[in-house]
């Protein structure tokens, strides 16, 4: 339930891979989401997401966006839009219609992707200065 932070995580300035907020299966949301933390989408979400953290689209989750930018993205439901993340995983039930730009990509048998995958050595998530600056401050010792 609780994870001990190691020194490398604190110094790197990256967000831990954990879910802080959940959009439940009965929710429908329109609007943009940004900041630092993790979110799990089990309902319908329409809008752009830019997070220093984890985004999980659950099996029943539906996301429609122009861009999804996050540290880590796990898709078990459906995403219609482009994904830029350091790590992207599409599970066997996941469906993505859009281009993916990432450092690390994995899929399970049965996963669906209609778009291009571009692998990069380093990803700039294009985070607003207030979010990126907070990570730099936390990461300095």
C-alpha positions in Angstrom: 0.0 0.0 0.0 2.8 2.4 0.8 6.0 2.8 -1.2 9.2 4.1 0.2 10.8 6.7 -2.0 14.3 6.0 -2.9 16.8 8.8 -3.3 17.0 8.4 -7.1 13.3 9.1 -7.5 13.5 12.2 -5.4 16.6 13.6 -7.2 15.2 12.9 -10.7 12.3 15.2 -10.3 9.9 12.6 -11.9 6.5 12.0 -10.5 5.8 8.6 -8.8 3.6 6.2 -10.7 0.5 6.3 -8.6 -3.1 7.3 -9.0 -4.3 10.2 -6.8 -7.7 10.8 -8.4 -10.3 8.6 -10.1 -13.0 9.6 -12.6 -15.6 6.9 -11.9 -17.5 4.9 -14.5 -20.7 7.0 -14.1 -18.9 10.4 -14.7 -18.7 12.4 -17.9 -16.2 15.3 -18.0 -15.5 18.0 -20.6 -12.5 20.2 -20.1 -8.7 20.2 -19.8 -6.7 18.6 -17.0 -3.2 19.6 -16.0 -0.8 19.6 -13.0 1.1 17.0 -11.1 -0.3 13.7 -9.8 -2.0 10.6 -11.2 -5.5 10.0 -12.5 -7.5 7.0 -13.5 -10.3 7.5 -16.0 -13.1 4.9 -15.8 -15.8 7.2 -17.3 -15.9 9.4 -20.3 -13.4 12.3 -20.5 -13.2 14.9 -23.3 -10.3 17.3 -23.3 -6.6 17.6 -23.3 -4.5 16.2 -20.4 -1.0 17.4 -19.4 0.2 15.8 -16.2 3.5 15.2 -14.5 2.4 11.8 -13.4 0.4 8.7 -14.3 -2.7 8.5 -16.5 -4.6 5.2 -16.6 -7.5 4.8 -18.9 -9.4 1.9 -17.4 -11.2 -0.8 -19.3 -14.5 1.1 -19.3 -12.7 4.5 -19.7 -13.1 6.6 -22.9 -10.8 9.6 -23.6 -11.2 11.9 -26.5 -8.5 14.6 -26.8 -6.1 16.4 -29.2 -3.2 15.6 -26.9 -2.5 13.5 -23.9 0.9 14.3 -22.3 2.0 12.5 -19.1 5.0 10.8 -17.6 3.3 7.4 -17.9 0.2 6.4 -19.8 -1.5 3.0 -19.5 -4.5 2.4 -21.8 -6.9 -0.4 -21.0 -9.9 1.4 -22.5 -10.1 3.7 -25.5 -8.1 6.9 -26.4 -8.8 9.0 -29.5 -6.0 11.5 -29.7 -2.2 11.8 -29.8 -0.2 10.5 -26.8 3.2 11.9 -25.7 4.7 10.2 -22.7 8.0 8.8 -21.3 6.3 5.4 -21.0 3.2 4.1 -22.8 1.5 0.7 -22.3 -1.5 -0.5 -24.2 -3.1 -3.6 -22.6 -4.9 -6.4 -24.4 -8.2 -4.4 -24.0 -6.7 -1.1 -24.9 -7.6 0.8 -28.1 -5.7 3.9 -29.4 -6.6 6.0 -32.4 -3.7 8.5 -32.7 0.0 8.9 -32.9 2.3 7.9 -30.0 5.6 9.6 -29.1 7.5 7.9 -26.3 10.8 6.7 -24.9 9.3 3.3 -23.8 6.4 1.4 -25.5 4.8 -1.9 -24.7 1.7 -3.8 -25.7 -0.1 -7.0 -24.9 -1.4 -9.4 -27.4 -4.8 -8.1 -28.6 -4.0 -4.4 -28.1 -5.0 -2.0 -30.9 -3.2 1.1 -32.3 -4.2 3.0 -35.4 -1.4 5.6 -35.8 2.3 6.0 -35.8 4.8 5.3 -33.1 7.8 7.5 -32.8 10.5 6.4 -30.3 12.7 9.1 -28.9 15.7 9.1 -26.5 14.2 11.9 -24.4 10.7 13.3 -24.3 9.8 16.9 -23.5 6.3 16.8 -22.1 5.8 20.5 -22.7 4.6 21.0 -19.1 3.7 24.5 -17.9 6.6 26.3 -16.1 4.8 26.1 -12.7 4.4 22.3 -12.8 7.9 21.7 -14.3 9.5 24.2 -11.9 7.9 22.4 -8.9 9.5 19.2 -10.1 12.9 20.8 -10.4 12.6 22.3 -6.9 11.6 19.0 -5.4 14.4 17.2 -7.3 17.2 19.5 -6.1 19.1 18.5 -2.9 
